[in-house]
Amino acid sequence: MVQSLNTKSEYVDTATWFRGIPTYGKVLVGDKGFEFYSDNNPNDYVQIPWNEVTVVVADVYFGGKYIPRFKICTKKNGSFIFAARHVKPTLRAIRKHVPANNMRRALTIWQKIKRNFTRN
């Protein structure tokens, strides 16, 4: 069994981790980090300490009414994409540990197109 990174669990939700193929499990936001544990394979997990998180990017649609997924970017290990059943409360729990200037919205499709045309 995997030893948890956290001493106290603040929020737990069902989630999906996208890494080529989707992996279904539980997301745990705690006092020392963000954790994902797979339902099927106990050795399939991710533990991200809060000091490793650089940016959390959320895809926001319809003025914040629909948030399908979010991405956690780390200093050393790249980025991880997750979708939770209840994304807003998950992001609110993450916001308690990540500075506000590191919580960002993803670019919209129109912003991406505009960026491509304005580059030299």
Helices and strands as residue ranges (DSSP letters): E 9-18, E 22-30, E 33-38, E 45-49, G 50-52, E 53-58, G 62-64, E 70-74, E 79-84, H 87-95, G 100-102, E 103-105, H 109-118
